[in-house]
């Protein structure tokens, strides 16, 4: 797993640097991966979860196409 670094800029707030770190973690979905891998997920549960996600994204796409 690659290391994620946020380098402080001159005169930068700690809060601002933390915000940049959190955005980078979100973009690379590090926290989401950690949460999903916290417990073992049976293959059938994985399949069901991925199906739900696909169904929802198709629903959103169909709504967008109608507009």
C-alpha positions as CSV (number, residue, x, y, z in Angstrom):
1,X,0.0,0.0,0.0
2,X,1.5,3.4,-1.0
3,X,2.2,5.9,1.7
4,X,0.0,9.0,1.7
5,X,1.8,12.2,2.7
6,X,0.7,15.8,3.1
7,X,3.5,18.2,3.2
8,X,3.0,21.4,5.3
9,X,3.2,24.6,3.3
10,X,4.8,27.7,4.8
11,X,2.4,29.4,7.3
12,X,-0.3,26.7,6.8
13,X,-2.9,25.8,9.5
14,X,-2.9,22.3,10.9
15,X,-6.6,22.1,10.2
16,X,-6.1,22.9,6.6
17,X,-3.4,20.3,6.2
18,X,-5.7,17.7,7.9
19,X,-8.5,18.7,5.5
20,X,-6.2,18.0,2.5
21,X,-5.2,14.7,4.0
22,X,-8.8,13.6,4.5
23,X,-9.7,14.6,0.9
24,X,-6.7,12.6,-0.4
25,X,-7.8,9.6,1.8
26,X,-11.3,9.9,0.4
27,X,-10.1,10.1,-3.2
28,X,-8.0,7.0,-2.8
29,X,-10.8,5.3,-0.8
30,X,-8.3,4.1,1.9
31,X,-10.8,4.4,4.8
32,X,-13.6,2.7,2.9
33,X,-11.3,-0.3,2.0
34,X,-10.2,-0.5,5.7
35,X,-13.9,-0.6,6.8
36,X,-14.8,-3.3,4.3
37,X,-11.8,-5.5,5.2
38,X,-12.4,-5.2,8.9
39,X,-14.5,-8.4,8.9
40,X,-14.6,-11.4,6.6
41,X,-17.3,-11.0,4.0
42,X,-18.7,-14.2,2.4
43,X,-18.6,-14.4,-1.4
44,X,-22.4,-14.4,-1.5
45,X,-22.6,-11.3,0.6
46,X,-20.0,-9.6,-1.6
47,X,-22.1,-10.5,-4.7
48,X,-25.3,-9.2,-3.1
49,X,-23.6,-5.9,-2.1
50,X,-22.1,-5.3,-5.5
51,X,-25.5,-6.1,-7.1
52,X,-27.2,-3.5,-4.9
53,X,-24.6,-0.9,-5.9
54,X,-25.0,-1.7,-9.6
55,X,-28.8,-1.5,-9.3
56,X,-28.6,1.9,-7.6
57,X,-26.2,3.4,-10.1
58,X,-28.3,2.1,-13.0
59,X,-31.3,3.8,-11.3
60,X,-29.5,7.1,-11.0
61,X,-28.4,6.9,-14.7
62,X,-31.9,6.2,-15.8
63,X,-33.2,9.2,-13.9
64,X,-30.5,11.4,-15.4
65,X,-31.4,10.2,-18.9
66,X,-35.1,11.0,-18.4
67,X,-34.3,14.6,-17.6
